[in-house]
Amino acid sequence: MPSENKLTASQEDYLEAIYHIVSEKMAARAKDIAEYLAVRASSVTGALRILRSMGLVNYAPYDLITLTEEGYTAAEEVVRRHSALQDFLVNVLGVDEREADEAACKMEHSVPKTIVERLVKYAEYVEKCPKGGISWESGFGYYCKHGCTEESCQNCDCKEE
């Protein structure tokens, strides 16, 4: 996507909504998008006109809405960031899934790609840790809350033997 077409958080939300609706139904209608985002139909129409002018959606009034190739790529990136952030919050930090989804939705627009990539790599490391798995429940949460060091932590089970 050209840099002059930097998307706003709202535009990213619309692309993400269209992506999910199209994944389920093959095409979206303005009504579907309004329901998905809990916004008025007039807001959807305005957003679709802007996204069409940016070359991200195929849209005509009263017709089905799909993503262009460029729109699909942009939407995939938003969905990927959202999923990565939500997975990190749930699997590493032990955050409730619903709360993590809401937080990831807010974070996906503002967290730089490089930081999301590091969170993904860390989550993968935690998942595949050869020392028995690090998780919030395995003592990492205690370690963080109480500020103890690895050497003094009574709950740490991943010290070198």
Phi and psi in radians as a Rosetta constraint file:
Dihedral C 1 N 2 CA 2 C 2 CIRCULARHARMONIC -1.068 0.35
Dihedral N 2 CA 2 C 2 N 3 CIRCULARHARMONIC 2.537 0.35
Dihedral C 2 N 3 CA 3 C 3 CIRCULARHARMONIC -1.124 0.35
Dihedral N 3 CA 3 C 3 N 4 CIRCULARHARMONIC -0.441 0.35
Dihedral C 3 N 4 CA 4 C 4 CIRCULARHARMONIC -1.242 0.35
Dihedral N 4 CA 4 C 4 N 5 CIRCULARHARMONIC -0.208 0.35
Dihedral C 4 N 5 CA 5 C 5 CIRCULARHARMONIC -1.776 0.35
Dihedral N 5 CA 5 C 5 N 6 CIRCULARHARMONIC 0.693 0.35
Dihedral C 5 N 6 CA 6 C 6 CIRCULARHARMONIC -1.004 0.35
Dihedral N 6 CA 6 C 6 N 7 CIRCULARHARMONIC 2.183 0.35
Dihedral C 6 N 7 CA 7 C 7 CIRCULARHARMONIC -1.455 0.35
Dihedral N 7 CA 7 C 7 N 8 CIRCULARHARMONIC 2.515 0.35
Dihedral C 7 N 8 CA 8 C 8 CIRCULARHARMONIC -1.430 0.35
Dihedral N 8 CA 8 C 8 N 9 CIRCULARHARMONIC 2.913 0.35
Dihedral C 8 N 9 CA 9 C 9 CIRCULARHARMONIC -1.020 0.35
Dihedral N 9 CA 9 C 9 N 10 CIRCULARHARMONIC -0.720 0.35
Dihedral C 9 N 10 CA 10 C 10 CIRCULARHARMONIC -1.109 0.35
Dihedral N 10 CA 10 C 10 N 11 CIRCULARHARMONIC -0.763 0.35
Dihedral C 10 N 11 CA 11 C 11 CIRCULARHARMONIC -1.127 0.35
Dihedral N 11 CA 11 C 11 N 12 CIRCULARHARMONIC -0.676 0.35
Dihedral C 11 N 12 CA 12 C 12 CIRCULARHARMONIC -1.101 0.35
Dihedral N 12 CA 12 C 12 N 13 CIRCULARHARMONIC -0.678 0.35
Dihedral C 12 N 13 CA 13 C 13 CIRCULARHARMONIC -1.084 0.35
Dihedral N 13 CA 13 C 13 N 14 CIRCULARHARMONIC -0.716 0.35
Dihedral C 13 N 14 CA 14 C 14 CIRCULARHARMONIC -1.118 0.35
Dihedral N 14 CA 14 C 14 N 15 CIRCULARHARMONIC -0.783 0.35
Dihedral C 14 N 15 CA 15 C 15 CIRCULARHARMONIC -1.080 0.35
Dihedral N 15 CA 15 C 15 N 16 CIRCULARHARMONIC -0.739 0.35
Dihedral C 15 N 16 CA 16 C 16 CIRCULARHARMONIC -1.106 0.35
Dihedral N 16 CA 16 C 16 N 17 CIRCULARHARMONIC -0.743 0.35
Dihedral C 16 N 17 CA 17 C 17 CIRCULARHARMONIC -1.085 0.35
Dihedral N 17 CA 17 C 17 N 18 CIRCULARHARMONIC -0.828 0.35
Dihedral C 17 N 18 CA 18 C 18 CIRCULARHARMONIC -1.061 0.35
Dihedral N 18 CA 18 C 18 N 19 CIRCULARHARMONIC -0.757 0.35
Dihedral C 18 N 19 CA 19 C 19 CIRCULARHARMONIC -0.962 0.35
Dihedral N 19 CA 19 C 19 N 20 CIRCULARHARMONIC -0.874 0.35
Dihedral C 19 N 20 CA 20 C 20 CIRCULARHARMONIC -1.174 0.35
Dihedral N 20 CA 20 C 20 N 21 CIRCULARHARMONIC -0.716 0.35
Dihedral C 20 N 21 CA 21 C 21 CIRCULARHARMONIC -1.151 0.35
Dihedral N 21 CA 21 C 21 N 22 CIRCULARHARMONIC -0.800 0.35
Dihedral C 21 N 22 CA 22 C 22 CIRCULARHARMONIC -1.120 0.35
Dihedral N 22 CA 22 C 22 N 23 CIRCULARHARMONIC -0.637 0.35
Dihedral C 22 N 23 CA 23 C 23 CIRCULARHARMONIC -1.061 0.35
Dihedral N 23 CA 23 C 23 N 24 CIRCULARHARMONIC -0.603 0.35
Dihedral C 23 N 24 CA 24 C 24 CIRCULARHARMONIC -1.515 0.35
Dihedral N 24 CA 24 C 24 N 25 CIRCULARHARMONIC -0.738 0.35
Dihedral C 24 N 25 CA 25 C 25 CIRCULARHARMONIC -1.992 0.35
Dihedral N 25 CA 25 C 25 N 26 CIRCULARHARMONIC -0.028 0.35
Dihedral C 25 N 26 CA 26 C 26 CIRCULARHARMONIC 1.385 0.35
Dihedral N 26 CA 26 C 26 N 27 CIRCULARHARMONIC -0.394 0.35
Dihedral C 26 N 27 CA 27 C 27 CIRCULARHARMONIC -2.772 0.35
Dihedral N 27 CA 27 C 27 N 28 CIRCULARHARMONIC 2.791 0.35
Dihedral C 27 N 28 CA 28 C 28 CIRCULARHARMONIC -2.046 0.35
Dihedral N 28 CA 28 C 28 N 29 CIRCULARHARMONIC 2.731 0.35
Dihedral C 28 N 29 CA 29 C 29 CIRCULARHARMONIC -2.019 0.35
Dihedral N 29 CA 29 C 29 N 30 CIRCULARHARMONIC 2.747 0.35
Dihedral C 29 N 30 CA 30 C 30 CIRCULARHARMONIC -0.976 0.35
Dihedral N 30 CA 30 C 30 N 31 CIRCULARHARMONIC -0.666 0.35
Dihedral C 30 N 31 CA 31 C 31 CIRCULARHARMONIC -1.084 0.35
Dihedral N 31 CA 31 C 31 N 32 CIRCULARHARMONIC -0.721 0.35
Dihedral C 31 N 32 CA 32 C 32 CIRCULARHARMONIC -1.059 0.35
Dihedral N 32 CA 32 C 32 N 33 CIRCULARHARMONIC -0.765 0.35
Dihedral C 32 N 33 CA 33 C 33 CIRCULARHARMONIC -1.148 0.35
Dihedral N 33 CA 33 C 33 N 34 CIRCULARHARMONIC -0.760 0.35
Dihedral C 33 N 34 CA 34 C 34 CIRCULARHARMONIC -1.039 0.35
Dihedral N 34 CA 34 C 34 N 35 CIRCULARHARMONIC -0.755 0.35
Dihedral C 34 N 35 CA 35 C 35 CIRCULARHARMONIC -1.150 0.35
Dihedral N 35 CA 35 C 35 N 36 CIRCULARHARMONIC -0.773 0.35
Dihedral C 35 N 36 CA 36 C 36 CIRCULARHARMONIC -1.064 0.35
Dihedral N 36 CA 36 C 36 N 37 CIRCULARHARMONIC -0.741 0.35
Dihedral C 36 N 37 CA 37 C 37 CIRCULARHARMONIC -1.646 0.35
Dihedral N 37 CA 37 C 37 N 38 CIRCULARHARMONIC -0.082 0.35
Dihedral C 37 N 38 CA 38 C 38 CIRCULARHARMONIC 0.987 0.35
Dihedral N 38 CA 38 C 38 N 39 CIRCULARHARMONIC 0.890 0.35
Dihedral C 38 N 39 CA 39 C 39 CIRCULARHARMONIC -2.232 0.35
Dihedral N 39 CA 39 C 39 N 40 CIRCULARHARMONIC 2.976 0.35
Dihedral C 39 N 40 CA 40 C 40 CIRCULARHARMONIC -1.352 0.35
Dihedral N 40 CA 40 C 40 N 41 CIRCULARHARMONIC 2.663 0.35
Dihedral C 40 N 41 CA 41 C 41 CIRCULARHARMONIC -1.038 0.35
Dihedral N 41 CA 41 C 41 N 42 CIRCULARHARMONIC -0.613 0.35
Dihedral C 41 N 42 CA 42 C 42 CIRCULARHARMONIC -1.132 0.35
Dihedral N 42 CA 42 C 42 N 43 CIRCULARHARMONIC -0.591 0.35
Dihedral C 42 N 43 CA 43 C 43 CIRCULARHARMONIC -1.162 0.35
Dihedral N 43 CA 43 C 43 N 44 CIRCULARHARMONIC -0.695 0.35
Dihedral C 43 N 44 CA 44 C 44 CIRCULARHARMONIC -1.101 0.35
Dihedral N 44 CA 44 C 44 N 45 CIRCULARHARMONIC -0.785 0.35
Dihedral C 44 N 45 CA 45 C 45 CIRCULARHARMONIC -1.024 0.35
Dihedral N 45 CA 45 C 45 N 46 CIRCULARHARMONIC -0.801 0.35
Dihedral C 45 N 46 CA 46 C 46 CIRCULARHARMONIC -1.094 0.35
Dihedral N 46 CA 46 C 46 N 47 CIRCULARHARMONIC -0.762 0.35
Dihedral C 46 N 47 CA 47 C 47 CIRCULARHARMONIC -1.143 0.35
Dihedral N 47 CA 47 C 47 N 48 CIRCULARHARMONIC -0.718 0.35
Dihedral C 47 N 48 CA 48 C 48 CIRCULARHARMONIC -1.134 0.35
Dihedral N 48 CA 48 C 48 N 49 CIRCULARHARMONIC -0.636 0.35
Dihedral C 48 N 49 CA 49 C 49 CIRCULARHARMONIC -1.093 0.35
Dihedral N 49 CA 49 C 49 N 50 CIRCULARHARMONIC -0.746 0.35
Dihedral C 49 N 50 CA 50 C 50 CIRCULARHARMONIC -1.163 0.35
Dihedral N 50 CA 50 C 50 N 51 CIRCULARHARMONIC -0.811 0.35
Dihedral C 50 N 51 CA 51 C 51 CIRCULARHARMONIC -1.103 0.35
Dihedral N 51 CA 51 C 51 N 52 CIRCULARHARMONIC -0.614 0.35
Dihedral C 51 N 52 CA 52 C 52 CIRCULARHARMONIC -1.132 0.35
Dihedral N 52 CA 52 C 52 N 53 CIRCULARHARMONIC -0.757 0.35
Dihedral C 52 N 53 CA 53 C 53 CIRCULARHARMONIC -1.141 0.35
Dihedral N 53 CA 53 C 53 N 54 CIRCULARHARMONIC -0.412 0.35
Dihedral C 53 N 54 CA 54 C 54 CIRCULARHARMONIC -1.520 0.35
Dihedral N 54 CA 54 C 54 N 55 CIRCULARHARMONIC -0.065 0.35
Dihedral C 54 N 55 CA 55 C 55 CIRCULARHARMONIC 1.359 0.35
Dihedral N 55 CA 55 C 55 N 56 CIRCULARHARMONIC 0.438 0.35
Dihedral C 55 N 56 CA 56 C 56 CIRCULARHARMONIC -1.794 0.35
Dihedral N 56 CA 56 C 56 N 57 CIRCULARHARMONIC -0.384 0.35
Dihedral C 56 N 57 CA 57 C 57 CIRCULARHARMONIC -2.343 0.35
Dihedral N 57 CA 57 C 57 N 58 CIRCULARHARMONIC 2.678 0.35
Dihedral C 57 N 58 CA 58 C 58 CIRCULARHARMONIC -1.692 0.35
Dihedral N 58 CA 58 C 58 N 59 CIRCULARHARMONIC 2.010 0.35
Dihedral C 58 N 59 CA 59 C 59 CIRCULARHARMONIC -2.551 0.35
Dihedral N 59 CA 59 C 59 N 60 CIRCULARHARMONIC 2.343 0.35
Dihedral C 59 N 60 CA 60 C 60 CIRCULARHARMONIC -2.482 0.35
Dihedral N 60 CA 60 C 60 N 61 CIRCULARHARMONIC 2.496 0.35
Dihedral C 60 N 61 CA 61 C 61 CIRCULARHARMONIC -0.889 0.35
Dihedral N 61 CA 61 C 61 N 62 CIRCULARHARMONIC 2.393 0.35
Dihedral C 61 N 62 CA 62 C 62 CIRCULARHARMONIC 1.106 0.35
Dihedral N 62 CA 62 C 62 N 63 CIRCULARHARMONIC 0.323 0.35
Dihedral C 62 N 63 CA 63 C 63 CIRCULARHARMONIC -2.043 0.35
Dihedral N 63 CA 63 C 63 N 64 CIRCULARHARMONIC 2.974 0.35
Dihedral C 63 N 64 CA 64 C 64 CIRCULARHARMONIC -1.262 0.35
Dihedral N 64 CA 64 C 64 N 65 CIRCULARHARMONIC 2.643 0.35
Dihedral C 64 N 65 CA 65 C 65 CIRCULARHARMONIC -1.995 0.35
Dihedral N 65 CA 65 C 65 N 66 CIRCULARHARMONIC 2.314 0.35
Dihedral C 65 N 66 CA 66 C 66 CIRCULARHARMONIC -2.351 0.35
Dihedral N 66 CA 66 C 66 N 67 CIRCULARHARMONIC 2.909 0.35
Dihedral C 66 N 67 CA 67 C 67 CIRCULARHARMONIC -1.581 0.35
Dihedral N 67 CA 67 C 67 N 68 CIRCULARHARMONIC 2.483 0.35
Dihedral C 67 N 68 CA 68 C 68 CIRCULARHARMONIC -1.312 0.35
Dihedral N 68 CA 68 C 68 N 69 CIRCULARHARMONIC 3.045 0.35
Dihedral C 68 N 69 CA 69 C 69 CIRCULARHARMONIC -1.037 0.35
Dihedral N 69 CA 69 C 69 N 70 CIRCULARHARMONIC -0.764 0.35
Dihedral C 69 N 70 CA 70 C 70 CIRCULARHARMONIC -1.141 0.35
Dihedral N 70 CA 70 C 70 N 71 CIRCULARHARMONIC -0.695 0.35
Dihedral C 70 N 71 CA 71 C 71 CIRCULARHARMONIC -1.152 0.35
Dihedral N 71 CA 71 C 71 N 72 CIRCULARHARMONIC -0.670 0.35
Dihedral C 71 N 72 CA 72 C 72 CIRCULARHARMONIC -1.111 0.35
Dihedral N 72 CA 72 C 72 N 73 CIRCULARHARMONIC -0.758 0.35
Dihedral C 72 N 73 CA 73 C 73 CIRCULARHARMONIC -1.077 0.35
Dihedral N 73 CA 73 C 73 N 74 CIRCULARHARMONIC -0.784 0.35
Dihedral C 73 N 74 CA 74 C 74 CIRCULARHARMONIC -1.130 0.35
Dihedral N 74 CA 74 C 74 N 75 CIRCULARHARMONIC -0.749 0.35
Dihedral C 74 N 75 CA 75 C 75 CIRCULARHARMONIC -1.130 0.35
Dihedral N 75 CA 75 C 75 N 76 CIRCULARHARMONIC -0.731 0.35
Dihedral C 75 N 76 CA 76 C 76 CIRCULARHARMONIC -1.019 0.35
Dihedral N 76 CA 76 C 76 N 77 CIRCULARHARMONIC -0.698 0.35
Dihedral C 76 N 77 CA 77 C 77 CIRCULARHARMONIC -1.137 0.35
Dihedral N 77 CA 77 C 77 N 78 CIRCULARHARMONIC -0.730 0.35
Dihedral C 77 N 78 CA 78 C 78 CIRCULARHARMONIC -1.120 0.35
Dihedral N 78 CA 78 C 78 N 79 CIRCULARHARMONIC -0.787 0.35
Dihedral C 78 N 79 CA 79 C 79 CIRCULARHARMONIC -1.115 0.35
Dihedral N 79 CA 79 C 79 N 80 CIRCULARHARMONIC -0.707 0.35
Dihedral C 79 N 80 CA 80 C 80 CIRCULARHARMONIC -1.102 0.35
Dihedral N 80 CA 80 C 80 N 81 CIRCULARHARMONIC -0.764 0.35
Dihedral C 80 N 81 CA 81 C 81 CIRCULARHARMONIC -1.093 0.35
Dihedral N 81 CA 81 C 81 N 82 CIRCULARHARMONIC -0.783 0.35
Dihedral C 81 N 82 CA 82 C 82 CIRCULARHARMONIC -1.032 0.35
Dihedral N 82 CA 82 C 82 N 83 CIRCULARHARMONIC -0.866 0.35
Dihedral C 82 N 83 CA 83 C 83 CIRCULARHARMONIC -1.087 0.35
Dihedral N 83 CA 83 C 83 N 84 CIRCULARHARMONIC -0.757 0.35
Dihedral C 83 N 84 CA 84 C 84 CIRCULARHARMONIC -1.087 0.35
Dihedral N 84 CA 84 C 84 N 85 CIRCULARHARMONIC -0.790 0.35
Dihedral C 84 N 85 CA 85 C 85 CIRCULARHARMONIC -1.149 0.35
Dihedral N 85 CA 85 C 85 N 86 CIRCULARHARMONIC -0.755 0.35
Dihedral C 85 N 86 CA 86 C 86 CIRCULARHARMONIC -1.111 0.35
Dihedral N 86 CA 86 C 86 N 87 CIRCULARHARMONIC -0.773 0.35
Dihedral C 86 N 87 CA 87 C 87 CIRCULARHARMONIC -1.059 0.35
Dihedral N 87 CA 87 C 87 N 88 CIRCULARHARMONIC -0.738 0.35
Dihedral C 87 N 88 CA 88 C 88 CIRCULARHARMONIC -1.069 0.35
Dihedral N 88 CA 88 C 88 N 89 CIRCULARHARMONIC -0.829 0.35
Dihedral C 88 N 89 CA 89 C 89 CIRCULARHARMONIC -1.084 0.35
Dihedral N 89 CA 89 C 89 N 90 CIRCULARHARMONIC -0.706 0.35
Dihedral C 89 N 90 CA 90 C 90 CIRCULARHARMONIC -1.355 0.35
Dihedral N 90 CA 90 C 90 N 91 CIRCULARHARMONIC -0.919 0.35
Dihedral C 90 N 91 CA 91 C 91 CIRCULARHARMONIC -1.400 0.35
Dihedral N 91 CA 91 C 91 N 92 CIRCULARHARMONIC -0.533 0.35
Dihedral C 91 N 92 CA 92 C 92 CIRCULARHARMONIC -1.720 0.35
Dihedral N 92 CA 92 C 92 N 93 CIRCULARHARMONIC -0.799 0.35
Dihedral C 92 N 93 CA 93 C 93 CIRCULARHARMONIC -1.648 0.35
Dihedral N 93 CA 93 C 93 N 94 CIRCULARHARMONIC -0.148 0.35
Dihedral C 93 N 94 CA 94 C 94 CIRCULARHARMONIC 1.243 0.35
Dihedral N 94 CA 94 C 94 N 95 CIRCULARHARMONIC 0.469 0.35
Dihedral C 94 N 95 CA 95 C 95 CIRCULARHARMONIC -1.345 0.35
Dihedral N 95 CA 95 C 95 N 96 CIRCULARHARMONIC 2.499 0.35
Dihedral C 95 N 96 CA 96 C 96 CIRCULARHARMONIC -0.940 0.35
Dihedral N 96 CA 96 C 96 N 97 CIRCULARHARMONIC 2.438 0.35
Dihedral C 96 N 97 CA 97 C 97 CIRCULARHARMONIC -1.009 0.35
Dihedral N 97 CA 97 C 97 N 98 CIRCULARHARMONIC -0.746 0.35
Dihedral C 97 N 98 CA 98 C 98 CIRCULARHARMONIC -1.157 0.35
Dihedral N 98 CA 98 C 98 N 99 CIRCULARHARMONIC -0.773 0.35
Dihedral C 98 N 99 CA 99 C 99 CIRCULARHARMONIC -1.116 0.35
Dihedral N 99 CA 99 C 99 N 100 CIRCULARHARMONIC -0.693 0.35
Dihedral C 99 N 100 CA 100 C 100 CIRCULARHARMONIC -1.129 0.35
Dihedral N 100 CA 100 C 100 N 101 CIRCULARHARMONIC -0.674 0.35
Dihedral C 100 N 101 CA 101 C 101 CIRCULARHARMONIC -1.102 0.35
Dihedral N 101 CA 101 C 101 N 102 CIRCULARHARMONIC -0.777 0.35
Dihedral C 101 N 102 CA 102 C 102 CIRCULARHARMONIC -1.132 0.35
Dihedral N 102 CA 102 C 102 N 103 CIRCULARHARMONIC -0.745 0.35
Dihedral C 102 N 103 CA 103 C 103 CIRCULARHARMONIC -1.178 0.35
Dihedral N 103 CA 103 C 103 N 104 CIRCULARHARMONIC -0.731 0.35
Dihedral C 103 N 104 CA 104 C 104 CIRCULARHARMONIC -1.076 0.35
Dihedral N 104 CA 104 C 104 N 105 CIRCULARHARMONIC -0.638 0.35
Dihedral C 104 N 105 CA 105 C 105 CIRCULARHARMONIC -1.072 0.35
Dihedral N 105 CA 105 C 105 N 106 CIRCULARHARMONIC -0.685 0.35
Dihedral C 105 N 106 CA 106 C 106 CIRCULARHARMONIC -1.312 0.35
Dihedral N 106 CA 106 C 106 N 107 CIRCULARHARMONIC -0.699 0.35
Dihedral C 106 N 107 CA 107 C 107 CIRCULARHARMONIC -1.271 0.35
Dihedral N 107 CA 107 C 107 N 108 CIRCULARHARMONIC -0.565 0.35
Dihedral C 107 N 108 CA 108 C 108 CIRCULARHARMONIC -1.014 0.35
Dihedral N 108 CA 108 C 108 N 109 CIRCULARHARMONIC -0.426 0.35
Dihedral C 108 N 109 CA 109 C 109 CIRCULARHARMONIC -1.508 0.35
Dihedral N 109 CA 109 C 109 N 110 CIRCULARHARMONIC -0.348 0.35
Dihedral C 109 N 110 CA 110 C 110 CIRCULARHARMONIC -2.064 0.35
Dihedral N 110 CA 110 C 110 N 111 CIRCULARHARMONIC -0.341 0.35
Dihedral C 110 N 111 CA 111 C 111 CIRCULARHARMONIC -1.412 0.35
Dihedral N 111 CA 111 C 111 N 112 CIRCULARHARMONIC 2.155 0.35
Dihedral C 111 N 112 CA 112 C 112 CIRCULARHARMONIC -1.065 0.35
Dihedral N 112 CA 112 C 112 N 113 CIRCULARHARMONIC 2.635 0.35
Dihedral C 112 N 113 CA 113 C 113 CIRCULARHARMONIC -0.957 0.35
Dihedral N 113 CA 113 C 113 N 114 CIRCULARHARMONIC -0.700 0.35
Dihedral C 113 N 114 CA 114 C 114 CIRCULARHARMONIC -1.100 0.35
Dihedral N 114 CA 114 C 114 N 115 CIRCULARHARMONIC -0.643 0.35
Dihedral C 114 N 115 CA 115 C 115 CIRCULARHARMONIC -1.264 0.35
Dihedral N 115 CA 115 C 115 N 116 CIRCULARHARMONIC -0.716 0.35
Dihedral C 115 N 116 CA 116 C 116 CIRCULARHARMONIC -1.037 0.35
Dihedral N 116 CA 116 C 116 N 117 CIRCULARHARMONIC -0.751 0.35
Dihedral C 116 N 117 CA 117 C 117 CIRCULARHARMONIC -1.062 0.35
Dihedral N 117 CA 117 C 117 N 118 CIRCULARHARMONIC -0.707 0.35
Dihedral C 117 N 118 CA 118 C 118 CIRCULARHARMONIC -1.159 0.35
Dihedral N 118 CA 118 C 118 N 119 CIRCULARHARMONIC -0.688 0.35
Dihedral C 118 N 119 CA 119 C 119 CIRCULARHARMONIC -1.100 0.35
Dihedral N 119 CA 119 C 119 N 120 CIRCULARHARMONIC -0.713 0.35
Dihedral C 119 N 120 CA 120 C 120 CIRCULARHARMONIC -1.089 0.35
Dihedral N 120 CA 120 C 120 N 121 CIRCULARHARMONIC -0.817 0.35
Dihedral C 120 N 121 CA 121 C 121 CIRCULARHARMONIC -1.090 0.35
Dihedral N 121 CA 121 C 121 N 122 CIRCULARHARMONIC -0.697 0.35
Dihedral C 121 N 122 CA 122 C 122 CIRCULARHARMONIC -1.154 0.35
Dihedral N 122 CA 122 C 122 N 123 CIRCULARHARMONIC -0.757 0.35
Dihedral C 122 N 123 CA 123 C 123 CIRCULARHARMONIC -1.072 0.35
Dihedral N 123 CA 123 C 123 N 124 CIRCULARHARMONIC -0.701 0.35
Dihedral C 123 N 124 CA 124 C 124 CIRCULARHARMONIC -1.114 0.35
Dihedral N 124 CA 124 C 124 N 125 CIRCULARHARMONIC -0.719 0.35
Dihedral C 124 N 125 CA 125 C 125 CIRCULARHARMONIC -1.068 0.35
Dihedral N 125 CA 125 C 125 N 126 CIRCULARHARMONIC -0.827 0.35
Dihedral C 125 N 126 CA 126 C 126 CIRCULARHARMONIC -1.032 0.35
Dihedral N 126 CA 126 C 126 N 127 CIRCULARHARMONIC -0.740 0.35
Dihedral C 126 N 127 CA 127 C 127 CIRCULARHARMONIC -1.127 0.35
Dihedral N 127 CA 127 C 127 N 128 CIRCULARHARMONIC -0.596 0.35
Dihedral C 127 N 128 CA 128 C 128 CIRCULARHARMONIC -1.895 0.35
Dihedral N 128 CA 128 C 128 N 129 CIRCULARHARMONIC 0.262 0.35
Dihedral C 128 N 129 CA 129 C 129 CIRCULARHARMONIC -1.004 0.35
Dihedral N 129 CA 129 C 129 N 130 CIRCULARHARMONIC 2.170 0.35
Dihedral C 129 N 130 CA 130 C 130 CIRCULARHARMONIC -1.250 0.35
Dihedral N 130 CA 130 C 130 N 131 CIRCULARHARMONIC -0.152 0.35
Dihedral C 130 N 131 CA 131 C 131 CIRCULARHARMONIC -1.653 0.35
Dihedral N 131 CA 131 C 131 N 132 CIRCULARHARMONIC 0.376 0.35
Dihedral C 131 N 132 CA 132 C 132 CIRCULARHARMONIC 1.788 0.35
Dihedral N 132 CA 132 C 132 N 133 CIRCULARHARMONIC 0.035 0.35
Dihedral C 132 N 133 CA 133 C 133 CIRCULARHARMONIC 1.551 0.35
Dihedral N 133 CA 133 C 133 N 134 CIRCULARHARMONIC 2.162 0.35
Dihedral C 133 N 134 CA 134 C 134 CIRCULARHARMONIC -1.718 0.35
Dihedral N 134 CA 134 C 134 N 135 CIRCULARHARMONIC 2.335 0.35
Dihedral C 134 N 135 CA 135 C 135 CIRCULARHARMONIC -2.653 0.35
Dihedral N 135 CA 135 C 135 N 136 CIRCULARHARMONIC 2.959 0.35
Dihedral C 135 N 136 CA 136 C 136 CIRCULARHARMONIC -1.025 0.35
Dihedral N 136 CA 136 C 136 N 137 CIRCULARHARMONIC -0.739 0.35
Dihedral C 136 N 137 CA 137 C 137 CIRCULARHARMONIC -1.250 0.35
Dihedral N 137 CA 137 C 137 N 138 CIRCULARHARMONIC -0.491 0.35
Dihedral C 137 N 138 CA 138 C 138 CIRCULARHARMONIC -1.329 0.35
Dihedral N 138 CA 138 C 138 N 139 CIRCULARHARMONIC 0.066 0.35
Dihedral C 138 N 139 CA 139 C 139 CIRCULARHARMONIC 2.147 0.35
Dihedral N 139 CA 139 C 139 N 140 CIRCULARHARMONIC -0.286 0.35
Dihedral C 139 N 140 CA 140 C 140 CIRCULARHARMONIC -1.065 0.35
Dihedral N 140 CA 140 C 140 N 141 CIRCULARHARMONIC -0.686 0.35
Dihedral C 140 N 141 CA 141 C 141 CIRCULARHARMONIC -1.088 0.35
Dihedral N 141 CA 141 C 141 N 142 CIRCULARHARMONIC -0.739 0.35
Dihedral C 141 N 142 CA 142 C 142 CIRCULARHARMONIC -1.101 0.35
Dihedral N 142 CA 142 C 142 N 143 CIRCULARHARMONIC -0.790 0.35
Dihedral C 142 N 143 CA 143 C 143 CIRCULARHARMONIC -0.980 0.35
Dihedral N 143 CA 143 C 143 N 144 CIRCULARHARMONIC -0.786 0.35
Dihedral C 143 N 144 CA 144 C 144 CIRCULARHARMONIC -1.212 0.35
Dihedral N 144 CA 144 C 144 N 145 CIRCULARHARMONIC -0.782 0.35
Dihedral C 144 N 145 CA 145 C 145 CIRCULARHARMONIC -1.182 0.35
Dihedral N 145 CA 145 C 145 N 146 CIRCULARHARMONIC -0.630 0.35
Dihedral C 145 N 146 CA 146 C 146 CIRCULARHARMONIC -1.737 0.35
Dihedral N 146 CA 146 C 146 N 147 CIRCULARHARMONIC -0.095 0.35
Dihedral C 146 N 147 CA 147 C 147 CIRCULARHARMONIC 1.164 0.35
Dihedral N 147 CA 147 C 147 N 148 CIRCULARHARMONIC 0.366 0.35
Dihedral C 147 N 148 CA 148 C 148 CIRCULARHARMONIC -1.324 0.35
Dihedral N 148 CA 148 C 148 N 149 CIRCULARHARMONIC 2.795 0.35
Dihedral C 148 N 149 CA 149 C 149 CIRCULARHARMONIC -1.599 0.35
Dihedral N 149 CA 149 C 149 N 150 CIRCULARHARMONIC 2.875 0.35
Dihedral C 149 N 150 CA 150 C 150 CIRCULARHARMONIC -1.015 0.35
Dihedral N 150 CA 150 C 150 N 151 CIRCULARHARMONIC -0.660 0.35
Dihedral C 150 N 151 CA 151 C 151 CIRCULARHARMONIC -1.167 0.35
Dihedral N 151 CA 151 C 151 N 152 CIRCULARHARMONIC -0.623 0.35
Dihedral C 151 N 152 CA 152 C 152 CIRCULARHARMONIC -1.709 0.35
Dihedral N 152 CA 152 C 152 N 153 CIRCULARHARMONIC -0.080 0.35
Dihedral C 152 N 153 CA 153 C 153 CIRCULARHARMONIC -1.310 0.35
Dihedral N 153 CA 153 C 153 N 154 CIRCULARHARMONIC 2.112 0.35
Dihedral C 153 N 154 CA 154 C 154 CIRCULARHARMONIC -1.307 0.35
Dihedral N 154 CA 154 C 154 N 155 CIRCULARHARMONIC -0.432 0.35
Dihedral C 154 N 155 CA 155 C 155 CIRCULARHARMONIC -1.569 0.35
Dihedral N 155 CA 155 C 155 N 156 CIRCULARHARMONIC -0.140 0.35
Dihedral C 155 N 156 CA 156 C 156 CIRCULARHARMONIC -1.352 0.35
Dihedral N 156 CA 156 C 156 N 157 CIRCULARHARMONIC 2.086 0.35
Dihedral C 156 N 157 CA 157 C 157 CIRCULARHARMONIC -1.876 0.35
Dihedral N 157 CA 157 C 157 N 158 CIRCULARHARMONIC 0.237 0.35
Dihedral C 157 N 158 CA 158 C 158 CIRCULARHARMONIC -2.022 0.35
Dihedral N 158 CA 158 C 158 N 159 CIRCULARHARMONIC 0.409 0.35
Dihedral C 158 N 159 CA 159 C 159 CIRCULARHARMONIC -1.293 0.35
Dihedral N 159 CA 159 C 159 N 160 CIRCULARHARMONIC 2.694 0.35
Dihedral C 159 N 160 CA 160 C 160 CIRCULARHARMONIC -1.105 0.35
Dihedral N 160 CA 160 C 160 N 161 CIRCULARHARMONIC 2.375 0.35
